[in-house]
Amino acid sequence: MSLAVRFSEYGTTDVLRVVDVPAPVPGPGQVRLVVRAAGVNPFDWKVMQGFMRQMMPLDLPAGLGSDVAGVVDEVGEGVTAFAVGDEVLGASLTPGYAQSALADAGALVAKPAGLSWDVAGTLAGSGGTAWTVIELLKVIQGETLLIHAASGGVGTFAAQLAVARGARVIGTASPDNHERLRALGVTPVAHSEGLADRVRAIAPDGVDAVLDASGHGEIPMSIDLAGGPERVLTLLAFDAADLGIQVHTDGPRGNTVRALHDILALIEEGRLQVPVWRTFPLTEAAAALDLSRTGHVGGKIVLLP
Ligand SMILES: NC(=O)c1ccc[n+]([C@@H]2O[C@H](COP(=O)([O-])OP(=O)(O)OC[C@H]3O[C@@H](n4cnc5c(N)ncnc54)[C@H](OP(=O)(O)O)[C@@H]3O)[C@@H](O)[C@H]2O)c1
């Protein structure tokens, strides 16, 4: 048996229970992990509250989380890439807010020995999504990228991936997060009223591309700043597809392992930092999700089962 976070009805965090469940058994191509860290993402509380139920109907009771790092303790048939005792990170198949989770061996990479567990548990979801959207936006050296919500999980990875490509990044954030963004090579701007003017003051000719990880009505302004919709991509404004922008709905979109290799290489070279803001034990998953639900974060939130 192992502990896992479960909910039997949709709702806010009072629906969560930490219960003892049988450890899952890996099928062909799968491994089982003793979860050492599970990243907390806004997607998780959106699932819990039922906001994703049309796109992703669940059989309740259900669990949460898919960003994991841990130690392999059982391998399924046909798995040759990993063995019992290996330290790995990536995307889980079964809920990651648990002491034990299954993953496809093809969605995992080896955890470098020097990488902390808390950072390892954050890389697949936000990092994988950021990597994928920077590819889709085709950001190249010398370009200017505007990121709405650069201080968030996705924004922090995307900003650093773009800076690593030689782009200039202007990133929106609350003033409390500006110093943190400057340290990552980002030019911060407040996301309050007058944002477009503040961006124009930094980039008088506009920007080359825009990543919207905020969803607070920035699309018309972004199309204007980018001189057209083609290189504006949103993770949230699903009703804006008619405007000709790119609407991205599926996170890392199958790129998890490629993304993780690139991200780990940048971390190793000292060119990408992962600010972990708060860690919580599994039993305090509700507090972790409540913090994420505030929408204002100072870095990644991680559960340490
Ligand atoms: N479609 C997809 O495939 C996909 C994939 C991943 C994530 N997402 C979504 O993308 C969003 C961002 O994810 P995340 O992990 O980066 O979230 P996060 O870590 O919780 O960060 C939230 C961000 O929103 C910013 N923010 C809060 N209020 C704002 C406002 N009024 N105007 C502008 N920005 C504001 C915050 O900035 P300050 O704290 O500095 O104010 C912070 O940067 C979430 O809604 C998530 O569900 C979608």
The ligand as a Tripos MOL2 file, in Angstrom:
@<TRIPOS>MOLECULE
LIG
   48    52     1     0     0
SMALL
NO_CHARGES

@<TRIPOS>ATOM
      1 N1         -2.6140   25.0520  -22.6050 N.am      1 LIG1
      2 C1         -1.5650   24.3730  -22.1250 C.2       1 LIG1
      3 O1         -1.0610   23.4360  -22.7460 O.2       1 LIG1
      4 C2         -0.9850   24.7840  -20.7970 C.ar      1 LIG1
      5 C3          0.1970   24.1710  -20.3280 C.ar      1 LIG1
      6 C4          0.7430   24.6290  -19.1230 C.ar      1 LIG1
      7 C5          0.1040   25.6340  -18.4150 C.ar      1 LIG1
      8 N2         -1.0530   26.1700  -18.8910 N.ar      1 LIG1
      9 C6         -1.7310   27.2590  -18.1570 C.3       1 LIG1
     10 O2         -0.9140   28.4130  -18.2490 O.3       1 LIG1
     11 C7         -1.0940   29.2090  -17.0850 C.3       1 LIG1
     12 C8          0.2660   29.5420  -16.4950 C.3       1 LIG1
     13 O3          0.8080   28.3600  -15.9520 O.3       1 LIG1
     14 P1          1.9880   28.4620  -14.9000 P.3       1 LIG1
     15 O4          2.3390   27.0940  -14.4950 O.co2     1 LIG1
     16 O5          3.0430   29.3450  -15.4270 O.co2     1 LIG1
     17 O6          1.2200   29.2010  -13.6940 O.3       1 LIG1
     18 P2          1.8030   29.7810  -12.3470 P.3       1 LIG1
     19 O7          3.1630   29.2280  -12.0950 O.co2     1 LIG1
     20 O8          0.7460   29.6240  -11.3200 O.co2     1 LIG1
     21 O9          1.9810   31.3480  -12.6310 O.3       1 LIG1
     22 C9          0.8870   32.2310  -12.7320 C.3       1 LIG1
     23 C10         1.3560   33.4610  -13.4820 C.3       1 LIG1
     24 O10         0.2340   34.3250  -13.7680 O.3       1 LIG1
     25 C11         0.6480   35.6630  -13.5430 C.3       1 LIG1
     26 N3         -0.5200   36.5050  -13.2770 N.ar      1 LIG1
     27 C12        -1.3500   36.4570  -12.2010 C.ar      1 LIG1
     28 N4         -2.2810   37.4290  -12.3200 N.ar      1 LIG1
     29 C13        -2.0290   38.0960  -13.4890 C.ar      1 LIG1
     30 C14        -2.6480   39.1960  -14.1570 C.ar      1 LIG1
     31 N5         -3.7170   39.8140  -13.6530 N.pl3     1 LIG1
     32 N6         -2.1360   39.5910  -15.3420 N.ar      1 LIG1
     33 C15        -1.0460   38.9730  -15.8660 C.ar      1 LIG1
     34 N7         -0.4080   37.9300  -15.2720 N.ar      1 LIG1
     35 C16        -0.9020   37.4940  -14.1020 C.ar      1 LIG1
     36 C17         1.5720   35.5420  -12.3490 C.3       1 LIG1
     37 O11         2.4050   36.6830  -12.2630 O.3       1 LIG1
     38 P3          2.7430   37.4350  -10.8780 P.3       1 LIG1
     39 O12         2.6880   36.3840   -9.7790 O.co2     1 LIG1
     40 O13         4.1120   37.9710  -11.0750 O.co2     1 LIG1
     41 O14         1.6760   38.4710  -10.7240 O.co2     1 LIG1
     42 C18         2.3640   34.2930  -12.7020 C.3       1 LIG1
     43 O15         3.4080   34.6320  -13.5770 O.3       1 LIG1
     44 C19        -1.9860   28.4050  -16.1180 C.3       1 LIG1
     45 O16        -3.3150   28.8820  -16.2060 O.3       1 LIG1
     46 C20        -1.8960   26.9850  -16.6740 C.3       1 LIG1
     47 O17        -3.0310   26.2150  -16.3750 O.3       1 LIG1
     48 C21        -1.6140   25.7680  -20.0580 C.ar      1 LIG1
@<TRIPOS>BOND
     1     1     2 1
     2     2     3 2
     3     2     4 1
     4     4     5 ar
     5     4    48 ar
     6     5     6 ar
     7     6     7 ar
     8     7     8 ar
     9     8     9 1
    10     8    48 ar
    11     9    10 1
    12     9    46 1
    13    10    11 1
    14    11    12 1
    15    11    44 1
    16    12    13 1
    17    13    14 1
    18    14    15 2
    19    14    16 1
    20    14    17 1
    21    17    18 1
    22    18    19 2
    23    18    20 1
    24    18    21 1
    25    21    22 1
    26    22    23 1
    27    23    24 1
    28    23    42 1
    29    24    25 1
    30    25    26 1
    31    25    36 1
    32    26    27 ar
    33    26    35 ar
    34    27    28 ar
    35    28    29 ar
    36    29    30 ar
    37    29    35 ar
    38    30    31 1
    39    30    32 ar
    40    32    33 ar
    41    33    34 ar
    42    34    35 ar
    43    36    37 1
    44    36    42 1
    45    37    38 1
    46    38    39 2
    47    38    40 1
    48    38    41 1
    49    42    43 1
    50    44    45 1
    51    44    46 1
    52    46    47 1
@<TRIPOS>SUBSTRUCTURE
     1 LIG1         1 GROUP 0 **** ****
